[in-house]
Each structure stands twice: as structure tokens, then as C-alpha cells.
Amino acid sequence: MAVAIESTADERAAPGDFHGRIIGEKLVLPKEVAEALQRQGVRTAEDLMSYLQAFPSGVADALHWSVGDVRKATQNLKEKLRGHIGEEHLNPTSRPNLPMGARDPDDLP
């Protein structure tokens, strides 16, 4: 089951720290962070980790942070989410991105 994102007005995010916390089965984020992510279509912690790793500059732009701040906040959030979402969301494996359908030279006869 996915970990839903909920917003709270009790916390404020700061560059480098989303101030997210797990409460029950939900990831609670400060309202400004949750709303910015919701506008990007992010609704669960699993979606969030994927989005943060794929588009850190998009998150940085939405929150008016630097990309370095987003990366630091992502690392912090990973530790809080460990054990609540699958490891494949926290540390996805990367595939080689072969341009234009090119074959891996190691696979050639």
C-alpha cells in the first residue's frame, strides 16, 4: 500500500530540509511543500522519491531552493522513509541510456 502525502501548517520547510515526518501510514509535509508537489502530480511518498531523483531541478524551482538543497533534503527524507516504502523507491537501479537504439558495444559479436 502506498504512503499518502498529507500537509500540515504546523511545520515550515527550510532549504535542505523538507521537515517531513511519518505519522501512522502517512508522510506529513509542510503545507507549502505538499502543495507544490501536488501541483506536479505527486501524491504518495513513492511518487515523491521518484520525482525527487528524476527532477531535482523541478522541485528546486517550485520551492525556490537550489538543486543542492533539494538533494540534501532528499537524502534526509530517504532516512525517514526507510522501512515505510520499498528500497526500490529509495535507491532505484539505473539502466544505461543507450542513445537512438544503439547497442552496447560489449554485446557486439
Biopython code that builds the backbone (N, CA, C, O; Angstrom):
import numpy as np
from Bio.PDB.StructureBuilder import StructureBuilder

atoms = [
    (1, "MET", "N", (0.834, -1.180, 0.000)),
    (1, "MET", "CA", (0.000, 0.000, 0.000)),
    (1, "MET", "C", (0.879, 1.244, 0.000)),
    (1, "MET", "O", (1.875, 1.303, 0.721)),
    (2, "ALA", "N", (0.522, 2.215, -0.789)),
    (2, "ALA", "CA", (1.312, 3.445, -0.924)),
    (2, "ALA", "C", (1.159, 4.327, 0.315)),
    (2, "ALA", "O", (0.125, 4.322, 0.984)),
    (3, "VAL", "N", (2.215, 5.076, 0.597)),
    (3, "VAL", "CA", (2.221, 6.013, 1.721)),
    (3, "VAL", "C", (1.749, 7.367, 1.189)),
    (3, "VAL", "O", (2.465, 8.028, 0.437)),
    (4, "ALA", "N", (0.548, 7.770, 1.581)),
    (4, "ALA", "CA", (-0.030, 9.028, 1.102)),
    (4, "ALA", "C", (0.680, 10.223, 1.717)),
    (4, "ALA", "O", (1.226, 10.143, 2.817)),
    (5, "ILE", "N", (0.662, 11.333, 0.985)),
    (5, "ILE", "CA", (1.226, 12.582, 1.484)),
    (5, "ILE", "C", (0.098, 13.435, 2.034)),
    (5, "ILE", "O", (-0.952, 13.588, 1.411)),
    (6, "GLU", "N", (0.333, 13.977, 3.195)),
    (6, "GLU", "CA", (-0.630, 14.866, 3.853)),
    (6, "GLU", "C", (0.099, 16.165, 4.199)),
    (6, "GLU", "O", (1.304, 16.158, 4.453)),
    (7, "SER", "N", (-0.630, 17.265, 4.206)),
    (7, "SER", "CA", (0.014, 18.542, 4.533)),
    (7, "SER", "C", (-0.330, 18.983, 5.945)),
    (7, "SER", "O", (-1.346, 18.588, 6.519)),
    (8, "THR", "N", (0.559, 19.822, 6.489)),
    (8, "THR", "CA", (0.342, 20.382, 7.814)),
    (8, "THR", "C", (0.806, 21.831, 7.802)),
    (8, "THR", "O", (1.778, 22.176, 7.131)),
    (9, "ALA", "N", (0.110, 22.667, 8.542)),
    (9, "ALA", "CA", (0.513, 24.062, 8.686)),
    (9, "ALA", "C", (1.414, 24.232, 9.910)),
    (9, "ALA", "O", (1.913, 25.327, 10.169)),
    (10, "ASP", "N", (1.622, 23.143, 10.664)),
    (10, "ASP", "CA", (2.414, 23.203, 11.895)),
    (10, "ASP", "C", (3.913, 23.308, 11.653)),
    (10, "ASP", "O", (4.645, 23.762, 12.533)),
    (11, "GLU", "N", (4.379, 22.905, 10.495)),
    (11, "GLU", "CA", (5.819, 22.892, 10.175)),
    (11, "GLU", "C", (6.075, 23.785, 8.969)),
    (11, "GLU", "O", (5.185, 24.032, 8.156)),
    (12, "ARG", "N", (7.307, 24.262, 8.874)),
    (12, "ARG", "CA", (7.749, 25.014, 7.706)),
    (12, "ARG", "C", (9.027, 24.371, 7.192)),
    (12, "ARG", "O", (9.920, 24.023, 7.965)),
    (13, "ALA", "N", (9.097, 24.222, 5.896)),
    (13, "ALA", "CA", (10.303, 23.663, 5.289)),
    (13, "ALA", "C", (11.376, 24.742, 5.230)),
    (13, "ALA", "O", (11.080, 25.937, 5.224)),
    (14, "ALA", "N", (12.610, 24.303, 5.188)),
    (14, "ALA", "CA", (13.745, 25.196, 5.027)),
    (14, "ALA", "C", (14.642, 24.582, 3.961)),
    (14, "ALA", "O", (14.709, 23.358, 3.850)),
    (15, "PRO", "N", (15.327, 25.396, 3.181)),
    (15, "PRO", "CA", (16.207, 24.824, 2.163)),
    (15, "PRO", "C", (17.112, 23.743, 2.749)),
    (15, "PRO", "O", (17.831, 23.963, 3.724)),
    (16, "GLY", "N", (17.051, 22.566, 2.123)),
    (16, "GLY", "CA", (17.836, 21.429, 2.586)),
    (16, "GLY", "C", (17.102, 20.500, 3.529)),
    (16, "GLY", "O", (17.634, 19.456, 3.906)),
    (17, "ASP", "N", (15.879, 20.865, 3.922)),
    (17, "ASP", "CA", (15.107, 20.022, 4.842)),
    (17, "ASP", "C", (13.614, 20.206, 4.581)),
    (17, "ASP", "O", (13.062, 21.286, 4.791)),
    (18, "PHE", "N", (12.970, 19.130, 4.119)),
    (18, "PHE", "CA", (11.530, 19.185, 3.869)),
    (18, "PHE", "C", (10.726, 19.213, 5.168)),
    (18, "PHE", "O", (9.544, 19.560, 5.152)),
    (19, "HIS", "N", (11.338, 18.861, 6.272)),
    (19, "HIS", "CA", (10.658, 18.725, 7.565)),
    (19, "HIS", "C", (9.482, 17.749, 7.458)),
    (19, "HIS", "O", (8.413, 17.970, 8.027)),
    (20, "GLY", "N", (9.713, 16.667, 6.712)),
    (20, "GLY", "CA", (8.709, 15.627, 6.598)),
    (20, "GLY", "C", (8.812, 14.664, 7.765)),
    (20, "GLY", "O", (9.883, 14.485, 8.344)),
    (21, "ARG", "N", (7.686, 14.045, 8.106)),
    (21, "ARG", "CA", (7.676, 13.036, 9.166)),
    (21, "ARG", "C", (6.595, 12.013, 8.870)),
    (21, "ARG", "O", (5.581, 12.311, 8.237)),
    (22, "ILE", "N", (6.833, 10.827, 9.334)),
    (22, "ILE", "CA", (5.861, 9.746, 9.174)),
    (22, "ILE", "C", (4.957, 9.759, 10.396)),
    (22, "ILE", "O", (5.422, 9.698, 11.534)),
    (23, "ILE", "N", (3.669, 9.838, 10.142)),
    (23, "ILE", "CA", (2.671, 9.736, 11.207)),
    (23, "ILE", "C", (1.681, 8.666, 10.766)),
    (23, "ILE", "O", (0.947, 8.839, 9.793)),
    (24, "GLY", "N", (1.678, 7.570, 11.494)),
    (24, "GLY", "CA", (0.826, 6.443, 11.103)),
    (24, "GLY", "C", (1.293, 5.900, 9.770)),
    (24, "GLY", "O", (2.441, 5.476, 9.634)),
    (25, "GLU", "N", (0.424, 5.910, 8.804)),
    (25, "GLU", "CA", (0.736, 5.413, 7.460)),
    (25, "GLU", "C", (0.841, 6.552, 6.451)),
    (25, "GLU", "O", (0.683, 6.328, 5.251)),
    (26, "LYS", "N", (1.106, 7.775, 6.923)),
    (26, "LYS", "CA", (1.171, 8.933, 6.031)),
    (26, "LYS", "C", (2.488, 9.675, 6.194)),
    (26, "LYS", "O", (3.095, 9.679, 7.265)),
    (27, "LEU", "N", (2.913, 10.300, 5.107)),
    (27, "LEU", "CA", (4.046, 11.207, 5.133)),
    (27, "LEU", "C", (3.471, 12.613, 5.256)),
    (27, "LEU", "O", (2.756, 13.081, 4.370)),
    (28, "VAL", "N", (3.785, 13.275, 6.352)),
    (28, "VAL", "CA", (3.274, 14.623, 6.600)),
    (28, "VAL", "C", (4.365, 15.618, 6.231)),
    (28, "VAL", "O", (5.483, 15.561, 6.744)),
    (29, "LEU", "N", (4.016, 16.529, 5.331)),
    (29, "LEU", "CA", (4.933, 17.554, 4.852)),
    (29, "LEU", "C", (4.340, 18.932, 5.122)),
    (29, "LEU", "O", (3.120, 19.081, 5.187)),
    (30, "PRO", "N", (5.196, 19.941, 5.280)),
    (30, "PRO", "CA", (4.688, 21.300, 5.422)),
    (30, "PRO", "C", (3.793, 21.665, 4.233)),
    (30, "PRO", "O", (4.004, 21.201, 3.113)),
    (31, "LYS", "N", (2.813, 22.489, 4.496)),
    (31, "LYS", "CA", (1.804, 22.820, 3.504)),
    (31, "LYS", "C", (2.397, 23.320, 2.192)),
    (31, "LYS", "O", (1.955, 22.901, 1.123)),
    (32, "GLU", "N", (3.401, 24.219, 2.252)),
    (32, "GLU", "CA", (3.945, 24.771, 1.012)),
    (32, "GLU", "C", (4.643, 23.704, 0.166)),
    (32, "GLU", "O", (4.609, 23.768, -1.063)),
    (33, "VAL", "N", (5.268, 22.733, 0.811)),
    (33, "VAL", "CA", (5.927, 21.647, 0.082)),
    (33, "VAL", "C", (4.868, 20.716, -0.505)),
    (33, "VAL", "O", (4.929, 20.377, -1.687)),
    (34, "ALA", "N", (3.910, 20.305, 0.301)),
    (34, "ALA", "CA", (2.864, 19.385, -0.161)),
    (34, "ALA", "C", (2.081, 19.977, -1.327)),
    (34, "ALA", "O", (1.768, 19.270, -2.286)),
    (35, "GLU", "N", (1.762, 21.263, -1.255)),
    (35, "GLU", "CA", (1.003, 21.891, -2.337)),
    (35, "GLU", "C", (1.827, 22.015, -3.613)),
    (35, "GLU", "O", (1.308, 21.798, -4.708)),
    (36, "ALA", "N", (3.112, 22.364, -3.482)),
    (36, "ALA", "CA", (3.975, 22.451, -4.659)),
    (36, "ALA", "C", (4.100, 21.094, -5.339)),
    (36, "ALA", "O", (4.078, 21.008, -6.566)),
    (37, "LEU", "N", (4.232, 20.037, -4.548)),
    (37, "LEU", "CA", (4.345, 18.694, -5.106)),
    (37, "LEU", "C", (3.034, 18.224, -5.715)),
    (37, "LEU", "O", (3.025, 17.567, -6.755)),
    (38, "GLN", "N", (1.936, 18.561, -5.069)),
    (38, "GLN", "CA", (0.628, 18.165, -5.603)),
    (38, "GLN", "C", (0.400, 18.787, -6.983)),
    (38, "GLN", "O", (-0.178, 18.147, -7.862)),
    (39, "ARG", "N", (0.848, 20.027, -7.178)),
    (39, "ARG", "CA", (0.721, 20.671, -8.488)),
    (39, "ARG", "C", (1.521, 19.924, -9.554)),
    (39, "ARG", "O", (1.224, 20.029, -10.744)),
    (40, "GLN", "N", (2.535, 19.171, -9.127)),
    (40, "GLN", "CA", (3.354, 18.374, -10.041)),
    (40, "GLN", "C", (2.821, 16.952, -10.195)),
    (40, "GLN", "O", (3.415, 16.142, -10.907)),
    (41, "GLY", "N", (1.704, 16.643, -9.533)),
    (41, "GLY", "CA", (1.099, 15.320, -9.641)),
    (41, "GLY", "C", (1.634, 14.305, -8.648)),
    (41, "GLY", "O", (1.364, 13.111, -8.784)),
    (42, "VAL", "N", (2.392, 14.755, -7.649)),
    (42, "VAL", "CA", (2.971, 13.856, -6.648)),
    (42, "VAL", "C", (1.973, 13.695, -5.508)),
    (42, "VAL", "O", (1.592, 14.672, -4.864)),
    (43, "ARG", "N", (1.549, 12.442, -5.261)),
    (43, "ARG", "CA", (0.532, 12.207, -4.249)),
    (43, "ARG", "C", (0.958, 11.208, -3.160)),
    (43, "ARG", "O", (0.336, 11.133, -2.100)),
    (44, "THR", "N", (2.023, 10.445, -3.434)),
    (44, "THR", "CA", (2.475, 9.439, -2.472)),
    (44, "THR", "C", (3.975, 9.600, -2.226)),
    (44, "THR", "O", (4.677, 10.254, -2.997)),
    (45, "ALA", "N", (4.448, 8.994, -1.145)),
    (45, "ALA", "CA", (5.876, 9.027, -0.826)),
    (45, "ALA", "C", (6.688, 8.329, -1.921)),
    (45, "ALA", "O", (7.802, 8.747, -2.235)),
    (46, "GLU", "N", (6.132, 7.277, -2.491)),
    (46, "GLU", "CA", (6.811, 6.562, -3.566)),
    (46, "GLU", "C", (6.962, 7.469, -4.789)),
    (46, "GLU", "O", (8.033, 7.534, -5.392)),
    (47, "ASP", "N", (5.883, 8.169, -5.148)),
    (47, "ASP", "CA", (5.946, 9.136, -6.250)),
    (47, "ASP", "C", (6.962, 10.231, -5.945)),
    (47, "ASP", "O", (7.721, 10.647, -6.820)),
    (48, "LEU", "N", (6.968, 10.688, -4.709)),
    (48, "LEU", "CA", (7.858, 11.761, -4.301)),
    (48, "LEU", "C", (9.318, 11.365, -4.485)),
    (48, "LEU", "O", (10.096, 12.136, -5.048)),
    (49, "MET", "N", (9.701, 10.192, -4.026)),
    (49, "MET", "CA", (11.094, 9.776, -4.152)),
    (49, "MET", "C", (11.489, 9.647, -5.620)),
    (49, "MET", "O", (12.597, 10.025, -6.000)),
    (50, "SER", "N", (10.606, 9.125, -6.430)),
    (50, "SER", "CA", (10.882, 9.018, -7.862)),
    (50, "SER", "C", (11.043, 10.409, -8.478)),
    (50, "SER", "O", (11.969, 10.647, -9.253)),
    (51, "TYR", "N", (10.153, 11.308, -8.136)),
    (51, "TYR", "CA", (10.173, 12.668, -8.683)),
    (51, "TYR", "C", (11.424, 13.420, -8.229)),
    (51, "TYR", "O", (12.061, 14.109, -9.025)),
    (52, "LEU", "N", (11.770, 13.288, -6.958)),
    (52, "LEU", "CA", (12.947, 13.972, -6.428)),
    (52, "LEU", "C", (14.222, 13.508, -7.119)),
    (52, "LEU", "O", (15.121, 14.312, -7.365)),
    (53, "GLN", "N", (14.306, 12.230, -7.431)),
    (53, "GLN", "CA", (15.502, 11.691, -8.042)),
    (53, "GLN", "C", (15.553, 11.981, -9.544)),
    (53, "GLN", "O", (16.634, 12.117, -10.117)),
    (54, "ALA", "N", (14.394, 12.073, -10.171)),
    (54, "ALA", "CA", (14.355, 12.317, -11.614)),
    (54, "ALA", "C", (14.386, 13.805, -11.967)),
    (54, "ALA", "O", (14.970, 14.193, -12.979)),
    (55, "PHE", "N", (13.764, 14.629, -11.141)),
    (55, "PHE", "CA", (13.615, 16.047, -11.477)),
    (55, "PHE", "C", (13.968, 16.971, -10.308)),
    (55, "PHE", "O", (13.130, 17.773, -9.895)),
    (56, "PRO", "N", (15.184, 16.880, -9.766)),
    (56, "PRO", "CA", (15.517, 17.749, -8.640)),
    (56, "PRO", "C", (15.426, 19.232, -8.989)),
    (56, "PRO", "O", (15.093, 20.053, -8.134)),
    (57, "SER", "N", (15.718, 19.575, -10.235)),
    (57, "SER", "CA", (15.647, 20.986, -10.621)),
    (57, "SER", "C", (14.207, 21.490, -10.664)),
    (57, "SER", "O", (13.952, 22.664, -10.394)),
    (58, "GLY", "N", (13.268, 20.610, -11.003)),
    (58, "GLY", "CA", (11.853, 20.990, -10.992)),
    (58, "GLY", "C", (11.361, 21.276, -9.584)),
    (58, "GLY", "O", (10.604, 22.221, -9.363)),
    (59, "VAL", "N", (11.791, 20.458, -8.633)),
    (59, "VAL", "CA", (11.427, 20.666, -7.234)),
    (59, "VAL", "C", (12.096, 21.935, -6.719)),
    (59, "VAL", "O", (11.476, 22.730, -6.012)),
    (60, "ALA", "N", (13.367, 22.120, -7.077)),
    (60, "ALA", "CA", (14.089, 23.323, -6.647)),
    (60, "ALA", "C", (13.385, 24.577, -7.153)),
    (60, "ALA", "O", (13.238, 25.550, -6.413)),
    (61, "ASP", "N", (12.958, 24.556, -8.389)),
    (61, "ASP", "CA", (12.253, 25.705, -8.965)),
    (61, "ASP", "C", (10.931, 25.961, -8.247)),
    (61, "ASP", "O", (10.603, 27.106, -7.934)),
    (62, "ALA", "N", (10.179, 24.906, -7.990)),
    (62, "ALA", "CA", (8.875, 25.056, -7.330)),
    (62, "ALA", "C", (9.007, 25.596, -5.909)),
    (62, "ALA", "O", (8.137, 26.332, -5.443)),
    (63, "LEU", "N", (10.091, 25.236, -5.217)),
    (63, "LEU", "CA", (10.269, 25.659, -3.825)),
    (63, "LEU", "C", (11.197, 26.870, -3.683)),
    (63, "LEU", "O", (11.387, 27.393, -2.585)),
    (64, "HIS", "N", (11.775, 27.310, -4.814)),
    (64, "HIS", "CA", (12.735, 28.429, -4.801)),
    (64, "HIS", "C", (13.972, 28.080, -3.977)),
    (64, "HIS", "O", (14.478, 28.903, -3.214)),
    (65, "TRP", "N", (14.448, 26.847, -4.146)),
    (65, "TRP", "CA", (15.646, 26.345, -3.496)),
    (65, "TRP", "C", (16.688, 26.089, -4.571)),
    (65, "TRP", "O", (16.401, 26.178, -5.764)),
    (66, "SER", "N", (17.900, 25.770, -4.137)),
    (66, "SER", "CA", (18.920, 25.318, -5.085)),
    (66, "SER", "C", (18.761, 23.807, -5.271)),
    (66, "SER", "O", (18.126, 23.134, -4.460)),
    (67, "VAL", "N", (19.342, 23.293, -6.341)),
    (67, "VAL", "CA", (19.310, 21.848, -6.572)),
    (67, "VAL", "C", (20.051, 21.131, -5.450)),
    (67, "VAL", "O", (19.649, 20.043, -5.035)),
    (68, "GLY", "N", (21.132, 21.733, -4.956)),
    (68, "GLY", "CA", (21.866, 21.147, -3.829)),
    (68, "GLY", "C", (21.002, 21.035, -2.585)),
    (68, "GLY", "O", (21.089, 20.049, -1.853)),
    (69, "ASP", "N", (20.157, 22.051, -2.337)),
    (69, "ASP", "CA", (19.239, 21.993, -1.199)),
    (69, "ASP", "C", (18.261, 20.842, -1.353)),
    (69, "ASP", "O", (17.963, 20.144, -0.384)),
    (70, "VAL", "N", (17.760, 20.640, -2.567)),
    (70, "VAL", "CA", (16.811, 19.549, -2.819)),
    (70, "VAL", "C", (17.499, 18.208, -2.626)),
    (70, "VAL", "O", (16.915, 17.295, -2.042)),
    (71, "ARG", "N", (18.715, 18.075, -3.100)),
    (71, "ARG", "CA", (19.436, 16.801, -2.930)),
    (71, "ARG", "C", (19.689, 16.503, -1.453)),
    (71, "ARG", "O", (19.552, 15.360, -1.016)),
    (72, "LYS", "N", (20.052, 17.518, -0.693)),
    (72, "LYS", "CA", (20.272, 17.336, 0.745)),
    (72, "LYS", "C", (18.963, 16.932, 1.436)),
    (72, "LYS", "O", (18.953, 16.021, 2.264)),
    (73, "ALA", "N", (17.863, 17.610, 1.097)),
    (73, "ALA", "CA", (16.563, 17.285, 1.681)),
    (73, "ALA", "C", (16.117, 15.879, 1.278)),
    (73, "ALA", "O", (15.481, 15.178, 2.065)),
    (74, "THR", "N", (16.450, 15.469, 0.057)),
    (74, "THR", "CA", (16.100, 14.126, -0.418)),
    (74, "THR", "C", (16.811, 13.068, 0.417)),
    (74, "THR", "O", (16.192, 12.086, 0.825)),
    (75, "GLN", "N", (18.100, 13.257, 0.676)),
    (75, "GLN", "CA", (18.852, 12.303, 1.492)),
    (75, "GLN", "C", (18.258, 12.193, 2.892)),
    (75, "GLN", "O", (18.116, 11.092, 3.424)),
    (76, "ASN", "N", (17.918, 13.315, 3.479)),
    (76, "ASN", "CA", (17.311, 13.339, 4.812)),
    (76, "ASN", "C", (15.976, 12.586, 4.810)),
    (76, "ASN", "O", (15.697, 11.795, 5.711)),
    (77, "LEU", "N", (15.163, 12.842, 3.793)),
    (77, "LEU", "CA", (13.856, 12.201, 3.697)),
    (77, "LEU", "C", (13.979, 10.698, 3.468)),
    (77, "LEU", "O", (13.161, 9.926, 3.969)),
    (78, "LYS", "N", (14.991, 10.280, 2.717)),
    (78, "LYS", "CA", (15.211, 8.845, 2.489)),
    (78, "LYS", "C", (15.338, 8.101, 3.810)),
    (78, "LYS", "O", (14.757, 7.030, 3.986)),
    (79, "GLU", "N", (16.092, 8.668, 4.728)),
    (79, "GLU", "CA", (16.289, 8.016, 6.023)),
    (79, "GLU", "C", (14.983, 7.912, 6.798)),
    (79, "GLU", "O", (14.746, 6.912, 7.477)),
    (80, "LYS", "N", (14.148, 8.913, 6.707)),
    (80, "LYS", "CA", (12.863, 8.883, 7.411)),
    (80, "LYS", "C", (11.897, 7.884, 6.788)),
    (80, "LYS", "O", (11.051, 7.315, 7.479)),
    (81, "LEU", "N", (12.026, 7.673, 5.483)),
    (81, "LEU", "CA", (11.103, 6.767, 4.786)),
    (81, "LEU", "C", (11.568, 5.317, 4.788)),
    (81, "LEU", "O", (10.793, 4.416, 4.467)),
    (82, "ARG", "N", (12.829, 5.087, 5.149)),
    (82, "ARG", "CA", (13.353, 3.719, 5.160)),
    (82, "ARG", "C", (12.502, 2.851, 6.094)),
    (82, "ARG", "O", (12.272, 3.199, 7.252)),
    (83, "GLY", "N", (12.049, 1.732, 5.570)),
    (83, "GLY", "CA", (11.200, 0.833, 6.333)),
    (83, "GLY", "C", (9.709, 1.105, 6.121)),
    (83, "GLY", "O", (8.868, 0.294, 6.509)),
    (84, "HIS", "N", (9.383, 2.242, 5.510)),
    (84, "HIS", "CA", (7.983, 2.585, 5.251)),
    (84, "HIS", "C", (7.621, 2.419, 3.774)),
    (84, "HIS", "O", (6.469, 2.155, 3.431)),
    (85, "ILE", "N", (8.631, 2.579, 2.904)),
    (85, "ILE", "CA", (8.417, 2.319, 1.482)),
    (85, "ILE", "C", (9.523, 1.393, 1.014)),
    (85, "ILE", "O", (10.545, 1.243, 1.684)),
    (86, "GLY", "N", (9.320, 0.780, -0.125)),
    (86, "GLY", "CA", (10.282, -0.196, -0.634)),
    (86, "GLY", "C", (11.626, 0.406, -0.985)),
    (86, "GLY", "O", (11.724, 1.557, -1.411)),
    (87, "GLU", "N", (12.652, -0.391, -0.798)),
    (87, "GLU", "CA", (14.023, 0.035, -1.098)),
    (87, "GLU", "C", (14.176, 0.427, -2.570)),
    (87, "GLU", "O", (14.994, 1.285, -2.901)),
    (88, "GLU", "N", (13.397, -0.195, -3.444)),
    (88, "GLU", "CA", (13.482, 0.133, -4.870)),
    (88, "GLU", "C", (13.070, 1.578, -5.149)),
    (88, "GLU", "O", (13.452, 2.145, -6.174)),
    (89, "HIS", "N", (12.291, 2.179, -4.240)),
    (89, "HIS", "CA", (11.914, 3.588, -4.387)),
    (89, "HIS", "C", (12.983, 4.510, -3.789)),
    (89, "HIS", "O", (13.173, 5.637, -4.247)),
    (90, "LEU", "N", (13.662, 4.022, -2.780)),
    (90, "LEU", "CA", (14.689, 4.832, -2.126)),
    (90, "LEU", "C", (15.994, 4.844, -2.916)),
    (90, "LEU", "O", (16.662, 5.873, -3.002)),
    (91, "ASN", "N", (16.349, 3.714, -3.482)),
    (91, "ASN", "CA", (17.595, 3.581, -4.242)),
    (91, "ASN", "C", (17.327, 2.821, -5.535)),
    (91, "ASN", "O", (17.686, 1.650, -5.655)),
    (92, "PRO", "N", (16.698, 3.482, -6.499)),
    (92, "PRO", "CA", (16.382, 2.778, -7.744)),
    (92, "PRO", "C", (17.649, 2.410, -8.511)),
    (92, "PRO", "O", (18.650, 3.125, -8.466)),
    (93, "THR", "N", (17.587, 1.300, -9.202)),
    (93, "THR", "CA", (18.713, 0.910, -10.039)),
    (93, "THR", "C", (18.651, 1.737, -11.313)),
    (93, "THR", "O", (17.569, 2.068, -11.797)),
    (94, "SER", "N", (19.794, 2.060, -11.840)),
    (94, "SER", "CA", (19.802, 2.838, -13.083)),
    (94, "SER", "C", (20.110, 1.914, -14.246)),
    (94, "SER", "O", (20.884, 0.964, -14.125)),
    (95, "ARG", "N", (19.500, 2.207, -15.348)),
    (95, "ARG", "CA", (19.748, 1.449, -16.567)),
    (95, "ARG", "C", (20.602, 2.316, -17.480)),
    (95, "ARG", "O", (20.493, 3.542, -17.447)),
    (96, "PRO", "N", (21.429, 1.710, -18.274)),
    (96, "PRO", "CA", (22.179, 2.526, -19.226)),
    (96, "PRO", "C", (21.215, 3.136, -20.234)),
    (96, "PRO", "O", (20.292, 2.469, -20.701)),
    (97, "ASN", "N", (21.428, 4.379, -20.560)),
    (97, "ASN", "CA", (20.575, 5.071, -21.519)),
    (97, "ASN", "C", (21.284, 5.067, -22.871)),
    (97, "ASN", "O", (22.114, 5.932, -23.149)),
    (98, "LEU", "N", (20.955, 4.108, -23.687)),
    (98, "LEU", "CA", (21.605, 3.971, -24.980)),
    (98, "LEU", "C", (20.899, 4.884, -25.984)),
    (98, "LEU", "O", (19.695, 4.749, -26.202)),
    (99, "PRO", "N", (21.632, 5.798, -26.586)),
    (99, "PRO", "CA", (21.015, 6.757, -27.492)),
    (99, "PRO", "C", (20.570, 6.119, -28.797)),
    (99, "PRO", "O", (21.257, 5.263, -29.354)),
    (100, "MET", "N", (19.425, 6.544, -29.269)),
    (100, "MET", "CA", (18.923, 6.194, -30.590)),
    (100, "MET", "C", (18.912, 4.702, -30.870)),
    (100, "MET", "O", (19.105, 4.284, -32.012)),
    (101, "GLY", "N", (18.691, 3.904, -29.853)),
    (101, "GLY", "CA", (18.603, 2.472, -30.058)),
    (101, "GLY", "C", (19.955, 1.797, -30.240)),
    (101, "GLY", "O", (20.019, 0.640, -30.656)),
    (102, "ALA", "N", (21.020, 2.498, -29.937)),
    (102, "ALA", "CA", (22.361, 1.922, -30.107)),
    (102, "ALA", "C", (22.546, 0.720, -29.203)),
    (102, "ALA", "O", (21.986, 0.663, -28.108)),
    (103, "ARG", "N", (23.324, -0.226, -29.657)),
    (103, "ARG", "CA", (23.613, -1.415, -28.879)),
    (103, "ARG", "C", (24.839, -1.181, -28.008)),
    (103, "ARG", "O", (25.727, -0.404, -28.357)),
    (104, "ASP", "N", (24.871, -1.849, -26.898)),
    (104, "ASP", "CA", (26.031, -1.793, -26.011)),
    (104, "ASP", "C", (27.194, -2.459, -26.730)),
    (104, "ASP", "O", (27.067, -3.597, -27.183)),
    (105, "PRO", "N", (28.335, -1.763, -26.844)),
    (105, "PRO", "CA", (29.484, -2.348, -27.559)),
    (105, "PRO", "C", (29.935, -3.682, -26.979)),
    (105, "PRO", "O", (30.458, -4.520, -27.713)),
    (106, "ASP", "N", (29.747, -3.898, -25.695)),
    (106, "ASP", "CA", (30.136, -5.167, -25.076)),
    (106, "ASP", "C", (29.285, -6.326, -25.567)),
    (106, "ASP", "O", (29.685, -7.484, -25.458)),
    (107, "ASP", "N", (28.102, -6.016, -26.111)),
    (107, "ASP", "CA", (27.207, -7.059, -26.581)),
    (107, "ASP", "C", (27.420, -7.397, -28.060)),
    (107, "ASP", "O", (26.803, -8.333, -28.569)),
    (108, "LEU", "N", (28.273, -6.658, -28.747)),
    (108, "LEU", "CA", (28.503, -6.900, -30.178)),
    (108, "LEU", "C", (29.373, -8.139, -30.377)),
    (108, "LEU", "O", (30.245, -8.432, -29.559)),
    (109, "PRO", "N", (29.127, -8.873, -31.483)),
    (109, "PRO", "CA", (29.939, -10.068, -31.743)),
    (109, "PRO", "C", (31.375, -9.720, -32.067)),
    (109, "PRO", "O", (32.187, -10.612, -32.310)),
]
sb = StructureBuilder()
sb.init_structure("model")
sb.init_model(0)
sb.init_chain("A")
sb.init_seg("    ")
for serial, (resi, resn, name, xyz) in enumerate(atoms, 1):
    if name == "N":
        sb.init_residue(resn, " ", resi, " ")
    sb.init_atom(name, np.array(xyz, "f"), 0.0, 1.0, " ", f" {name:<3s}", serial, name[0])
structure = sb.get_structure()
